Amino acid sequence: MPDILTDLIDSLLTNLRAPGLLEQVALVLLSICLGWLLARGLRRLFRINAVQQQVMQIGLVSFAKVLTPVLTLLLLLLFKLLMQRLHQPVNLLRLIIPLVASLALMRFVFYLLRRIFARNTGVGTFLLFFEKTFGVLVWIGLLLYISDLWPDLIDYLDSTVLPIGRYKVSLLAIMQALVSVLVTLVIALWAGAALEERLMRMNTMHSSIRTVVARMARGFLVLVAVLLSLSLVGIDLTVLSVFGGALGVAIGLGLQKIASSYVSGFVILLERSLSIGDMISVGTFYGKVVQINSRYTVLQGLDGIDTVVPNEIFMINSVQNYSLTNRIVRLSTHVTIIYQDDIESILLLLEQAVLAVNRVSHEVLPHALLLNIGLDGLELEVGFWIGDPENGRLNVLSDVNRAIWRVLQDKQIKIAQVKRDIKIMQ
Protein backbone atom coordinates (compact mmCIF):
# COMPACT_ATOMS: atom_id res chain seq x y z
CA MET A 1 0.00 0.00 0.00
CA PRO A 2 2.80 2.56 0.74
CA ASP A 3 4.29 1.78 -2.69
CA ILE A 4 0.96 2.59 -4.32
CA LEU A 5 0.72 5.93 -2.50
CA THR A 6 4.32 6.72 -3.41
CA ASP A 7 3.69 5.97 -7.08
CA LEU A 8 0.56 8.09 -7.00
CA ILE A 9 2.35 11.04 -5.40
CA ASP A 10 5.26 10.75 -7.86
CA SER A 11 2.79 10.68 -10.77
CA LEU A 12 1.04 13.80 -9.48
CA LEU A 13 4.30 15.65 -8.98
CA THR A 14 5.45 14.67 -12.48
CA ASN A 15 2.21 16.00 -13.95
CA LEU A 16 2.52 19.23 -12.00
CA ARG A 17 6.08 19.78 -13.21
CA ALA A 18 5.10 19.26 -16.83
CA PRO A 19 5.37 22.21 -19.24
CA GLY A 20 2.24 24.17 -20.09
CA LEU A 21 0.83 23.83 -16.58
CA LEU A 22 -0.38 27.43 -16.35
CA GLU A 23 -2.23 27.16 -19.66
CA GLN A 24 -3.97 24.01 -18.50
CA VAL A 25 -4.90 25.60 -15.15
CA ALA A 26 -6.38 28.54 -17.05
CA LEU A 27 -8.38 26.18 -19.28
CA VAL A 28 -9.70 24.30 -16.22
CA LEU A 29 -10.81 27.52 -14.53
CA LEU A 30 -12.33 28.75 -17.77
CA SER A 31 -14.26 25.48 -18.19
CA ILE A 32 -15.64 25.69 -14.65
CA CYS A 33 -16.76 29.31 -15.10
CA LEU A 34 -18.27 28.72 -18.54
CA GLY A 35 -20.01 25.56 -17.35
CA TRP A 36 -21.58 27.42 -14.43
CA LEU A 37 -22.65 30.33 -16.63
CA LEU A 38 -24.12 28.06 -19.31
CA ALA A 39 -26.03 26.03 -16.72
CA ARG A 40 -27.42 29.20 -15.18
CA GLY A 41 -28.39 30.53 -18.62
CA LEU A 42 -30.19 27.29 -19.53
CA ARG A 43 -32.12 27.33 -16.25
CA ARG A 44 -33.27 30.88 -16.93
CA LEU A 45 -34.15 30.00 -20.52
CA PHE A 46 -36.60 27.32 -19.40
CA ARG A 47 -38.22 29.55 -16.75
CA ILE A 48 -39.73 32.05 -19.16
CA ASN A 49 -43.29 31.49 -17.97
CA ALA A 50 -45.14 29.30 -15.53
CA VAL A 51 -46.58 27.00 -18.17
CA GLN A 52 -43.21 26.28 -19.74
CA GLN A 53 -41.72 25.73 -16.30
CA GLN A 54 -44.29 23.01 -15.55
CA VAL A 55 -43.65 21.33 -18.88
CA MET A 56 -39.89 21.30 -18.38
CA GLN A 57 -40.10 20.15 -14.76
CA ILE A 58 -38.91 16.70 -15.82
CA GLY A 59 -36.03 18.20 -17.82
CA LEU A 60 -33.45 20.89 -17.30
CA VAL A 61 -35.16 22.71 -14.44
CA SER A 62 -34.95 19.71 -12.10
CA PHE A 63 -31.64 18.72 -13.76
CA ALA A 64 -29.95 21.88 -12.45
CA LYS A 65 -27.42 20.29 -10.10
CA VAL A 66 -26.21 17.94 -12.83
CA LEU A 67 -25.90 20.58 -15.55
CA THR A 68 -22.83 22.37 -14.19
CA PRO A 69 -20.46 19.35 -13.93
CA VAL A 70 -21.77 17.89 -17.21
CA LEU A 71 -21.19 21.12 -19.14
CA THR A 72 -17.82 21.57 -17.45
CA LEU A 73 -16.85 18.03 -18.47
CA LEU A 74 -17.84 18.67 -22.09
CA LEU A 75 -15.80 21.87 -22.18
CA LEU A 76 -12.76 20.11 -20.69
CA LEU A 77 -13.00 17.35 -23.30
CA LEU A 78 -13.25 19.98 -26.03
CA PHE A 79 -10.20 21.87 -24.73
CA LYS A 80 -8.27 18.61 -24.41
CA LEU A 81 -9.03 17.76 -28.04
CA LEU A 82 -7.91 21.21 -29.17
CA MET A 83 -4.70 21.01 -27.13
CA GLN A 84 -3.89 17.61 -28.61
CA ARG A 85 -4.47 18.97 -32.12
CA LEU A 86 -2.01 21.77 -31.33
CA HIS A 87 0.47 19.26 -29.88
CA GLN A 88 0.31 20.89 -26.45
CA PRO A 89 0.68 18.97 -23.15
CA VAL A 90 -2.57 17.84 -21.52
CA ASN A 91 -1.29 16.13 -18.37
CA LEU A 92 -3.37 18.25 -15.99
CA LEU A 93 -6.46 17.91 -18.14
CA ARG A 94 -6.08 14.12 -18.06
CA LEU A 95 -6.05 14.37 -14.27
CA ILE A 96 -8.97 16.79 -13.91
CA ILE A 97 -11.35 15.17 -16.42
CA PRO A 98 -11.86 11.95 -14.36
CA LEU A 99 -12.53 14.08 -11.27
CA VAL A 100 -15.23 16.13 -13.00
CA ALA A 101 -16.66 12.99 -14.65
CA SER A 102 -16.97 11.24 -11.29
CA LEU A 103 -18.72 14.31 -9.83
CA ALA A 104 -21.12 14.42 -12.77
CA LEU A 105 -21.81 10.68 -12.41
CA MET A 106 -22.60 10.97 -8.69
CA ARG A 107 -24.90 13.94 -9.16
CA PHE A 108 -26.68 12.23 -12.03
CA VAL A 109 -27.26 9.07 -10.00
CA PHE A 110 -28.44 11.10 -6.99
CA TYR A 111 -30.78 13.01 -9.30
CA LEU A 112 -32.32 9.79 -10.63
CA LEU A 113 -32.71 8.23 -7.18
CA ARG A 114 -34.36 11.28 -5.66
CA ARG A 115 -36.66 11.65 -8.65
CA ILE A 116 -37.79 8.05 -8.14
CA PHE A 117 -37.85 7.50 -4.37
CA ALA A 118 -37.98 10.95 -2.75
CA ARG A 119 -40.67 12.82 -4.73
CA ASN A 120 -43.40 12.60 -2.10
CA THR A 121 -41.85 11.03 0.96
CA GLY A 122 -38.67 13.10 1.15
CA VAL A 123 -35.08 11.90 1.45
CA GLY A 124 -34.96 8.95 3.83
CA THR A 125 -32.12 7.56 5.91
CA PHE A 126 -31.58 4.56 3.62
CA LEU A 127 -31.40 6.77 0.55
CA LEU A 128 -28.81 9.01 2.19
CA PHE A 129 -26.80 5.95 3.24
CA PHE A 130 -26.94 4.55 -0.31
CA GLU A 131 -25.83 7.88 -1.77
CA LYS A 132 -22.86 8.06 0.59
CA THR A 133 -21.92 4.45 -0.17
CA PHE A 134 -22.14 5.06 -3.91
CA GLY A 135 -20.03 8.21 -3.56
CA VAL A 136 -17.33 6.30 -1.68
CA LEU A 137 -17.28 3.59 -4.36
CA VAL A 138 -16.97 6.17 -7.13
CA TRP A 139 -14.05 7.90 -5.42
CA ILE A 140 -12.33 4.55 -4.81
CA GLY A 141 -12.75 3.70 -8.49
CA LEU A 142 -11.36 7.11 -9.43
CA LEU A 143 -8.34 6.55 -7.19
CA LEU A 144 -7.71 3.18 -8.81
CA TYR A 145 -8.04 4.72 -12.26
CA ILE A 146 -5.61 7.56 -11.54
CA SER A 147 -3.09 5.20 -9.96
CA ASP A 148 -3.26 2.85 -13.01
CA LEU A 149 -4.54 -0.01 -10.82
CA TRP A 150 -7.86 -0.28 -12.61
CA PRO A 151 -6.64 -2.78 -15.29
CA ASP A 152 -5.13 -4.95 -12.54
CA LEU A 153 -8.46 -4.96 -10.67
CA ILE A 154 -10.33 -5.93 -13.85
CA ASP A 155 -7.89 -8.78 -14.51
CA TYR A 156 -8.24 -10.04 -10.93
CA LEU A 157 -12.05 -10.02 -11.08
CA ASP A 158 -12.01 -11.75 -14.45
CA SER A 159 -9.64 -14.45 -13.26
CA THR A 160 -11.58 -15.16 -10.05
CA VAL A 161 -14.19 -17.80 -10.86
CA LEU A 162 -17.07 -18.94 -8.65
CA PRO A 163 -18.75 -22.33 -9.19
CA ILE A 164 -22.52 -21.90 -9.52
CA GLY A 165 -24.12 -25.29 -10.08
CA ARG A 166 -22.67 -26.81 -13.22
CA TYR A 167 -21.32 -23.49 -14.41
CA LYS A 168 -18.39 -21.33 -13.44
CA VAL A 169 -18.88 -17.58 -13.48
CA SER A 170 -16.25 -14.93 -12.88
CA LEU A 171 -16.67 -12.10 -10.39
CA LEU A 172 -16.42 -9.63 -13.25
CA ALA A 173 -19.40 -11.23 -15.04
CA ILE A 174 -21.45 -11.18 -11.83
CA MET A 175 -20.68 -7.52 -11.19
CA GLN A 176 -21.45 -6.61 -14.80
CA ALA A 177 -24.77 -8.46 -14.51
CA LEU A 178 -25.69 -6.63 -11.31
CA VAL A 179 -24.75 -3.26 -12.78
CA SER A 180 -26.78 -3.89 -15.95
CA VAL A 181 -29.84 -4.92 -13.95
CA LEU A 182 -29.60 -1.92 -11.62
CA VAL A 183 -29.01 0.54 -14.45
CA THR A 184 -31.95 -0.69 -16.54
CA LEU A 185 -34.30 -0.77 -13.53
CA VAL A 186 -33.32 2.73 -12.39
CA ILE A 187 -33.80 4.12 -15.90
CA ALA A 188 -37.19 2.38 -16.17
CA LEU A 189 -38.33 3.70 -12.78
CA TRP A 190 -37.14 7.21 -13.62
CA ALA A 191 -38.97 7.14 -16.96
CA GLY A 192 -42.10 5.90 -15.20
CA ALA A 193 -41.91 8.65 -12.56
CA ALA A 194 -41.36 11.32 -15.23
CA LEU A 195 -44.30 10.01 -17.27
CA GLU A 196 -46.52 9.93 -14.18
CA GLU A 197 -45.70 13.55 -13.32
CA ARG A 198 -46.44 14.59 -16.87
CA LEU A 199 -49.77 12.73 -16.89
CA MET A 200 -50.84 14.19 -13.54
CA ARG A 201 -50.57 17.69 -15.04
CA MET A 202 -52.96 16.85 -17.89
CA ASN A 203 -56.19 18.32 -16.56
CA THR A 204 -58.05 17.28 -19.71
CA MET A 205 -57.86 13.62 -18.63
CA HIS A 206 -59.77 12.18 -15.68
CA SER A 207 -57.62 11.57 -12.61
CA SER A 208 -58.51 7.87 -12.50
CA ILE A 209 -57.51 7.36 -16.14
CA ARG A 210 -54.27 9.22 -15.53
CA THR A 211 -53.50 6.98 -12.56
CA VAL A 212 -54.27 3.81 -14.55
CA VAL A 213 -52.09 4.88 -17.47
CA ALA A 214 -49.25 5.85 -15.13
CA ARG A 215 -49.39 2.54 -13.22
CA MET A 216 -49.57 0.44 -16.39
CA ALA A 217 -46.76 2.42 -18.04
CA ARG A 218 -44.51 2.01 -15.01
CA GLY A 219 -45.22 -1.73 -14.84
CA PHE A 220 -44.55 -2.11 -18.56
CA LEU A 221 -41.26 -0.19 -18.33
CA VAL A 222 -40.11 -2.29 -15.36
CA LEU A 223 -41.01 -5.49 -17.22
CA VAL A 224 -39.08 -4.36 -20.31
CA ALA A 225 -36.12 -3.37 -18.11
CA VAL A 226 -36.05 -6.78 -16.41
CA LEU A 227 -36.24 -8.66 -19.71
CA LEU A 228 -33.58 -6.44 -21.27
CA SER A 229 -31.25 -6.81 -18.30
CA LEU A 230 -31.69 -10.60 -18.33
CA SER A 231 -30.87 -10.64 -22.04
CA LEU A 232 -27.76 -8.53 -21.44
CA VAL A 233 -26.63 -10.90 -18.71
CA GLY A 234 -27.09 -13.84 -21.06
CA ILE A 235 -29.98 -15.61 -19.30
CA ASP A 236 -32.31 -17.52 -21.61
CA LEU A 237 -35.77 -15.97 -21.34
CA THR A 238 -37.43 -19.35 -21.86
CA VAL A 239 -36.70 -20.15 -18.22
CA LEU A 240 -39.35 -17.58 -17.33
CA SER A 241 -42.02 -20.05 -18.42
CA VAL A 242 -41.18 -22.14 -15.36
CA PHE A 243 -41.35 -19.04 -13.21
CA GLY A 244 -44.70 -18.12 -14.74
CA GLY A 245 -46.11 -21.53 -13.90
CA ALA A 246 -44.87 -21.29 -10.34
CA LEU A 247 -46.37 -17.82 -10.03
CA GLY A 248 -49.73 -19.10 -11.28
CA VAL A 249 -49.72 -21.88 -8.69
CA ALA A 250 -48.78 -19.39 -5.96
CA ILE A 251 -51.65 -17.09 -6.95
CA GLY A 252 -54.05 -20.03 -6.95
CA LEU A 253 -52.95 -21.27 -3.53
CA GLY A 254 -52.04 -18.33 -1.35
CA LEU A 255 -52.13 -15.02 -3.18
CA GLN A 256 -55.82 -14.79 -4.05
CA LYS A 257 -56.43 -11.80 -1.81
CA ILE A 258 -53.41 -9.88 -3.11
CA ALA A 259 -54.24 -10.63 -6.74
CA SER A 260 -57.88 -9.69 -6.13
CA SER A 261 -56.83 -6.37 -4.60
CA TYR A 262 -54.62 -5.57 -7.59
CA VAL A 263 -57.34 -6.42 -10.10
CA SER A 264 -59.88 -4.48 -8.04
CA GLY A 265 -57.60 -1.46 -8.04
CA PHE A 266 -57.48 -1.32 -11.82
CA VAL A 267 -61.24 -1.90 -12.05
CA ILE A 268 -61.91 0.99 -9.65
CA LEU A 269 -59.66 3.32 -11.60
CA LEU A 270 -61.14 2.34 -14.96
CA GLU A 271 -64.76 2.63 -13.74
CA ARG A 272 -64.03 6.03 -12.13
CA SER A 273 -66.16 5.06 -9.17
CA LEU A 274 -63.55 6.61 -6.86
CA SER A 275 -61.33 9.64 -7.38
CA ILE A 276 -58.76 11.51 -5.35
CA GLY A 277 -60.60 13.91 -3.03
CA ASP A 278 -63.89 11.98 -2.85
CA MET A 279 -65.59 11.61 0.53
CA ILE A 280 -66.66 7.99 0.89
CA SER A 281 -67.96 5.55 3.46
CA VAL A 282 -67.28 1.83 3.21
CA GLY A 283 -67.98 -0.56 6.04
CA THR A 284 -66.91 1.16 9.25
CA PHE A 285 -64.55 3.56 7.46
CA TYR A 286 -65.37 7.13 6.46
CA GLY A 287 -62.96 9.67 5.05
CA LYS A 288 -61.40 11.42 2.11
CA VAL A 289 -59.65 9.46 -0.63
CA VAL A 290 -56.09 10.79 -0.63
CA GLN A 291 -54.32 8.01 -2.55
CA ILE A 292 -55.35 5.20 -4.90
CA ASN A 293 -52.71 2.54 -5.44
CA SER A 294 -52.80 -0.71 -7.32
CA ARG A 295 -53.39 -2.79 -4.18
CA TYR A 296 -54.90 -0.43 -1.63
CA THR A 297 -56.59 2.94 -1.16
CA VAL A 298 -55.76 5.41 1.60
CA LEU A 299 -58.66 7.12 3.37
CA GLN A 300 -57.98 10.11 5.58
CA GLY A 301 -60.56 10.43 8.33
CA LEU A 302 -61.78 13.72 9.72
CA ASP A 303 -59.67 13.01 12.81
CA GLY A 304 -56.52 12.98 10.63
CA ILE A 305 -56.01 9.21 10.86
CA ASP A 306 -55.10 7.47 7.58
CA THR A 307 -56.72 4.10 6.92
CA VAL A 308 -55.24 1.69 4.38
CA VAL A 309 -58.15 -0.20 2.81
CA PRO A 310 -57.48 -3.10 0.39
CA ASN A 311 -59.15 -2.48 -2.95
CA GLU A 312 -60.99 -5.80 -2.68
CA ILE A 313 -63.15 -4.23 0.08
CA PHE A 314 -64.59 -1.75 -2.42
CA MET A 315 -65.65 -4.57 -4.73
CA ILE A 316 -67.43 -6.79 -2.19
CA ASN A 317 -69.04 -4.04 -0.05
CA SER A 318 -71.44 -1.19 -0.77
CA VAL A 319 -69.66 2.15 -0.97
CA GLN A 320 -71.27 5.51 -0.23
CA ASN A 321 -69.60 8.20 -2.30
CA TYR A 322 -70.65 11.65 -1.11
CA SER A 323 -69.03 13.41 -4.05
CA LEU A 324 -69.32 11.05 -7.03
CA THR A 325 -71.83 13.10 -9.05
CA ASN A 326 -72.63 15.91 -6.60
CA ARG A 327 -70.67 17.24 -3.66
CA ILE A 328 -73.74 18.65 -1.92
CA VAL A 329 -74.69 16.51 1.10
CA ARG A 330 -77.88 16.74 3.17
CA LEU A 331 -77.76 16.78 6.95
CA SER A 332 -80.58 17.12 9.46
CA THR A 333 -81.26 17.73 13.13
CA HIS A 334 -84.36 17.14 15.25
CA VAL A 335 -86.04 19.10 18.00
CA THR A 336 -89.33 18.62 19.87
CA ILE A 337 -91.19 21.73 21.12
CA ILE A 338 -94.36 22.17 23.12
CA TYR A 339 -97.64 22.63 21.31
CA GLN A 340 -97.82 26.00 19.53
CA ASP A 341 -100.59 27.88 17.74
CA ASP A 342 -98.37 29.43 15.02
CA ILE A 343 -96.17 26.55 13.90
CA GLU A 344 -95.56 28.12 10.45
CA SER A 345 -93.70 31.11 11.88
CA ILE A 346 -91.55 28.84 14.02
CA LEU A 347 -90.57 26.73 11.00
CA LEU A 348 -89.64 29.90 9.11
CA LEU A 349 -87.52 31.14 12.02
CA LEU A 350 -85.65 27.85 12.17
CA GLU A 351 -84.94 27.92 8.42
CA GLN A 352 -83.60 31.47 8.63
CA ALA A 353 -81.42 30.63 11.64
CA VAL A 354 -79.88 27.62 9.87
CA LEU A 355 -79.32 29.60 6.67
CA ALA A 356 -77.15 32.07 8.62
CA VAL A 357 -74.58 29.36 9.43
CA ASN A 358 -71.47 29.78 7.27
CA ARG A 359 -71.14 26.32 5.73
CA VAL A 360 -74.84 25.83 5.01
CA SER A 361 -75.48 25.92 1.26
CA HIS A 362 -77.50 28.79 -0.22
CA GLU A 363 -78.04 26.93 -3.50
CA VAL A 364 -80.42 24.45 -1.88
CA LEU A 365 -82.22 26.26 0.94
CA PRO A 366 -82.80 24.67 4.36
CA HIS A 367 -86.25 23.38 5.10
CA ALA A 368 -88.02 22.74 8.40
CA LEU A 369 -90.64 20.01 8.58
CA LEU A 370 -93.28 18.99 11.09
CA LEU A 371 -92.67 15.27 11.29
CA ASN A 372 -95.11 14.22 13.96
CA ILE A 373 -97.64 15.53 16.40
CA GLY A 374 -96.52 13.41 19.29
CA LEU A 375 -97.74 12.79 22.80
CA ASP A 376 -95.02 14.99 24.27
CA GLY A 377 -95.00 17.82 21.69
CA LEU A 378 -94.39 18.76 18.09
CA GLU A 379 -91.51 16.83 16.53
CA LEU A 380 -89.61 19.00 14.02
CA GLU A 381 -86.83 18.21 11.59
CA VAL A 382 -84.55 20.88 10.13
CA GLY A 383 -82.77 19.69 6.95
CA PHE A 384 -79.93 21.59 5.33
CA TRP A 385 -77.20 21.02 2.72
CA ILE A 386 -73.44 21.51 2.72
CA GLY A 387 -71.07 21.62 -0.25
CA ASP A 388 -67.83 20.67 1.51
CA PRO A 389 -68.28 17.29 3.23
CA GLU A 390 -64.49 16.88 3.41
CA ASN A 391 -64.43 19.56 6.14
CA GLY A 392 -66.53 17.44 8.47
CA ARG A 393 -70.18 17.03 9.41
CA LEU A 394 -70.25 17.12 13.20
CA ASN A 395 -68.83 20.65 13.39
CA VAL A 396 -71.43 22.16 11.05
CA LEU A 397 -74.17 20.15 12.78
CA SER A 398 -73.04 21.64 16.08
CA ASP A 399 -73.18 25.17 14.61
CA VAL A 400 -76.72 24.52 13.32
CA ASN A 401 -77.90 23.20 16.70
CA ARG A 402 -76.46 26.25 18.46
CA ALA A 403 -78.19 28.57 16.01
CA ILE A 404 -81.51 26.77 16.61
CA TRP A 405 -81.00 26.95 20.35
CA ARG A 406 -80.40 30.70 20.22
CA VAL A 407 -83.61 31.23 18.25
CA LEU A 408 -85.60 29.14 20.69
CA GLN A 409 -84.19 31.14 23.59
CA ASP A 410 -84.79 34.53 21.93
CA LYS A 411 -88.40 33.72 20.98
CA GLN A 412 -89.04 31.96 24.30
CA ILE A 413 -90.08 28.75 22.60
CA LYS A 414 -89.97 25.91 25.08
CA ILE A 415 -88.65 22.48 24.30
CA ALA A 416 -91.02 19.64 25.12
CA GLN A 417 -90.17 17.38 27.98
CA VAL A 418 -91.17 13.78 28.30
CA LYS A 419 -94.00 13.40 30.74
CA ARG A 420 -93.85 10.50 33.10
CA ASP A 421 -96.32 9.57 35.79
CA ILE A 422 -94.67 8.00 38.80
CA LYS A 423 -96.88 6.02 41.13
CA ILE A 424 -95.59 4.79 44.43
CA MET A 425 -97.20 1.48 45.30
CA GLN A 426 -97.42 0.68 48.96
CORDA-V132353 format. One record per pair of residues at least 6 apart in sequence whose C-alpha atoms are under 7 Angstrom apart, sorted by the first residue. I is the first residue (numbers start at 1). J is the second residue. If there is no record, write none. Layout:
# CORDA-V132353
i->I j->J
i->I j->J
This chain:
# CORDA-V132353
i->8 j->147
i->15 j->91
i->15 j->92
i->19 j->89
i->20 j->89
i->24 j->92
i->24 j->93
i->28 j->76
i->31 j->72
i->31 j->75
i->31 j->76
i->32 j->72
i->35 j->68
i->35 j->71
i->35 j->72
i->36 j->68
i->39 j->67
i->39 j->68
i->43 j->60
i->43 j->61
i->43 j->64
i->46 j->52
i->46 j->53
i->46 j->56
i->46 j->61
i->47 j->53
i->58 j->194
i->65 j->107
i->66 j->104
i->66 j->107
i->66 j->108
i->69 j->100
i->69 j->103
i->69 j->104
i->70 j->104
i->73 j->97
i->73 j->100
i->73 j->101
i->76 j->97
i->80 j->90
i->80 j->93
i->83 j->89
i->83 j->90
i->98 j->142
i->102 j->138
i->106 j->135
i->110 j->131
i->112 j->190
i->115 j->190
i->116 j->189
i->116 j->190
i->116 j->193
i->144 j->150
i->157 j->170
i->157 j->171
i->157 j->172
i->158 j->170
i->158 j->171
i->158 j->172
i->159 j->170
i->160 j->170
i->160 j->171
i->161 j->168
i->161 j->169
i->161 j->170
i->161 j->171
i->162 j->168
i->162 j->169
i->162 j->170
i->163 j->169
i->177 j->233
i->180 j->229
i->181 j->226
i->181 j->229
i->184 j->225
i->184 j->229
i->185 j->222
i->185 j->225
i->185 j->226
i->188 j->221
i->188 j->222
i->188 j->225
i->189 j->218
i->189 j->222
i->192 j->217
i->192 j->218
i->192 j->221
i->195 j->214
i->196 j->214
i->199 j->210
i->200 j->210
i->207 j->275
i->208 j->269
i->208 j->270
i->208 j->272
i->208 j->275
i->209 j->269
i->209 j->270
i->212 j->266
i->212 j->269
i->251 j->259
i->260 j->312
i->261 j->295
i->261 j->296
i->261 j->310
i->261 j->311
i->261 j->312
i->262 j->294
i->262 j->295
i->264 j->311
i->264 j->312
i->264 j->315
i->265 j->293
i->265 j->294
i->265 j->295
i->265 j->311
i->266 j->294
i->268 j->274
i->275 j->289
i->276 j->289
i->276 j->290
i->276 j->291
i->277 j->288
i->277 j->289
i->277 j->290
i->278 j->288
i->278 j->289
i->278 j->321
i->278 j->322
i->278 j->323
i->278 j->324
i->279 j->287
i->279 j->288
i->279 j->289
i->279 j->321
i->279 j->322
i->279 j->323
i->279 j->389
i->279 j->390
i->280 j->286
i->280 j->287
i->280 j->288
i->280 j->319
i->280 j->320
i->280 j->321
i->280 j->322
i->281 j->287
i->281 j->319
i->281 j->320
i->281 j->321
i->282 j->317
i->282 j->318
i->282 j->319
i->282 j->320
i->286 j->301
i->287 j->299
i->287 j->300
i->287 j->301
i->287 j->302
i->288 j->299
i->288 j->300
i->288 j->301
i->288 j->390
i->289 j->298
i->289 j->299
i->289 j->300
i->290 j->298
i->290 j->299
i->290 j->300
i->291 j->297
i->291 j->298
i->292 j->298
i->295 j->310
i->295 j->311
i->296 j->308
i->296 j->309
i->296 j->310
i->296 j->311
i->297 j->308
i->297 j->309
i->297 j->310
i->297 j->311
i->298 j->306
i->298 j->307
i->298 j->308
i->298 j->309
i->299 j->306
i->299 j->307
i->299 j->308
i->300 j->306
i->300 j->307
i->302 j->392
i->322 j->329
i->327 j->387
i->327 j->388
i->328 j->385
i->328 j->386
i->328 j->387
i->329 j->385
i->329 j->386
i->329 j->387
i->329 j->389
i->330 j->383
i->330 j->384
i->330 j->385
i->330 j->386
i->331 j->383
i->331 j->384
i->331 j->385
i->332 j->381
i->332 j->382
i->332 j->383
i->332 j->384
i->333 j->381
i->333 j->382
i->333 j->383
i->334 j->380
i->334 j->381
i->334 j->382
i->335 j->379
i->335 j->380
i->335 j->381
i->336 j->377
i->336 j->378
i->336 j->379
i->336 j->380
i->336 j->415
i->336 j->416
i->337 j->377
i->337 j->378
i->337 j->379
i->337 j->414
i->337 j->415
i->337 j->416
i->338 j->377
i->338 j->378
i->338 j->414
i->338 j->415
i->338 j->416
i->339 j->377
i->339 j->378
i->347 j->368
i->350 j->368
i->350 j->404
i->351 j->366
i->351 j->367
i->351 j->368
i->353 j->403
i->353 j->404
i->353 j->407
i->354 j->366
i->354 j->400
i->354 j->403
i->354 j->404
i->355 j->366
i->357 j->399
i->357 j->400
i->359 j->386
i->359 j->396
i->360 j->384
i->360 j->385
i->360 j->386
i->361 j->385
i->361 j->386
i->361 j->387
i->364 j->385
i->365 j->384
i->366 j->383
i->366 j->384
i->366 j->385
i->367 j->382
i->367 j->383
i->367 j->384
i->368 j->380
i->368 j->381
i->368 j->382
i->368 j->383
i->369 j->380
i->369 j->381
i->369 j->382
i->370 j->379
i->370 j->380
i->370 j->381
i->371 j->379
i->371 j->380
i->371 j->381
i->372 j->378
i->372 j->379
i->373 j->379
i->376 j->416
i->376 j->417
i->376 j->418
i->376 j->419
i->377 j->416
i->408 j->414
